[in-house]
Amino acid sequence: MPQDPTQWLRGHMREHLARSADAPAKVVSFDRPAASVPRTRGAAALELVQRAAEAISDIEERANDTEERAKSLVRGAIEKLNAAEARIEAAETARREAIDETAARLAEAVEALKRAEARVAAAEAATLAAETRAQAAETRTLEAETALRNIEHAIRTKLLREAETLPSVGVAA
């Protein structure tokens, strides 16, 4: 058998308000008050409709409050997200700058190393050339000393031969 709509509305509102967190403060009773004056069915229905409208208004007000709180939370989360994105971007920029600076320093160090290696190679070449010249000079010196000894020996030999071939000159006195 179909249920009376007013009974269904009463039960539905009771269940809804019982589930609500702040239901005890907002409970609206749809039960008929113990009236000393008998009311007509139309007046009772009108009163029930007014109470239902008040309950719906309260529910809408709580829903609006909840929606405003949710919007506020969303705005706060968006602001935090934007701030975090800005910090991430700043960190990325700083990281890129550090990498670029490090790469530039590394390139300078590589160039300085190449210049130093070139100077070392030039110094080694100069040292080798100097050693070669020194060896050549030493060789020439040894050859000159040998030639000088040979000349001295030749001169002595010639002088001794001449001295032997010359008539003896007496030492007169």
ZIPEUR-V858325 format. One line per field, one symbol per residue. psi: psi as a letter, one per 40 degrees, with the letter a starting at -180 (. if undefined). burial: + if it has 16 or more other ideal C-beta (glycine too) atoms within 10 Angstrom, else -. Layout:
# ZIPEUR-V858325
psi->???
burial->???
This chain:
# ZIPEUR-V858325
psi->hiihdddddddddddddddidfddeehhheihighehhiidddddddddddddddddddddddddddddddddddddddddddddddddddddddddddddddddddddddddddddddddddddddddddddddddddddddddddddddddddddddddddddiihhihi.
burial->--------++--++--+------------+-----------------+--++--+--+-------------------------------------------------------------------------------------------------------------------
